[in-house]
């Protein structure tokens, strides 16, 4: 059996794994990336993906160019189910060819000194005194082992490293369940006929969207729990509502996590990032920019721990604290409250879009750029500022009038209000995520009852979708 050695062993050569290898190798650490698939096939099931231009700059990734950059979208629009006018916000989003983007990250990692080995499936962990010191893997007909000071699980939704660790208090090793995932189905259309609006167009009621794939093609997609057949049915129903038609030339998609992250992303000598840590945006399912936000923190923490030659739980703990007190807290709030909004009836959603000041351009920008839920401020007590606060206050009488007129059901309002309180409490607790590992057990006892309530509402919403679409 071949045995490889490196400072850092990274499982997965997707966005998170490649970015970490690039940055840590650039800092002088020997990085080995093990990828199950062929490197030149990564991302082909997705094709184009969308990421805000500012995210490339925030994470010091040179902007895409040439045949990697497919298109530039200048706006995003939230649209009601009915014929009403949506709300459009200015937002520069780059449409990027995912395989070419990943190949560029691979080249950066190699240039920095990282080694990438593909078609290698991790089969187990090398454990010493309960700590992971390396991995066992299969490559072709042969086997190999790889030892490192730090392991990184960037293997995707199934968590090839995290789920193989021995169970221990404070670190969750459970596999993600089907009811905590969404199947994304996307079609690329050409020869569009009809009214095609520019930019990204999102429909909350259908968990659907359409957006440019290139200058002359458009992606139409939906998210759906449980089954490919249900995703196909839902996509067909959503496409039938759109004011344009086209010829589908390709189909793509995959599974994305739709649940809270594990309470800790750190073990002795191990970090978990990206889809393996369930970091997708709760309001869109997009996972690249949110994973990069976590990876940037992970790079800084890991580099400092490697430099001190201290890869203990406590040395890696700042990754937990910095992530969960910021993006993690925002995502916890959104994950808890959004199912109550998505489960509103179509007439109720149409009514909310008709209320002035409730859904605003500034709110949409804040949601996409800062993950701050100001656009649902009237129902969640997320306080806006200045003119937005005055507009929100003026919306309250209209909301009450809508309830009285039957345009918004009292039970819907009660459900949103109840989950908003849960969400606000979760956000507050995540902002006070424990400074040290010793505080995790007490913190977990406080958040678990809140997540049980939020998970119940989310699972009820997803079960209703399965009952409708199969």
ABEGO torsion letter per residue (X at the ends): XBBBBBABBBBEABAAAAAAAAAAAAAGBBBBBBBABBAAABGAAAEBBBBBAAAAAAAGBBBBBEAABABBBABBBBBBABABBBBBBBBBBBBBBAAAAAAAAAAAAAAAGBBBBBGBBBABBBBBGGBBAEBBBBBEABBBBBBBABBBBAAEAAGAAAAABBBBBGBBABBBBAAABBBBBBBBBBGBBEBBBBEBBBBAAAGBBBBBABAABBBBBBBBBGBAAAAAAAAAAAAAABABBBBBABBBEEBBBBBBBBABABBBGBBBBEAAAGABBAAAGBAAAAAAAAAAAAAAAAAAAAAAGBABAAAAAAAAAAAAABAAAAAAAAAAAAAAAAABBAAAAAAAAABBGABBAAAAAAAAAAGBBAAAAAAAGBBBBEAAAAAAAAAAAAAAAAAAAGABBAAAAAAAAAAAAAAAAAAAAAAABBABAAAAAAAAAAAAAAAAAAAAAAAAAAAAAAAAAX
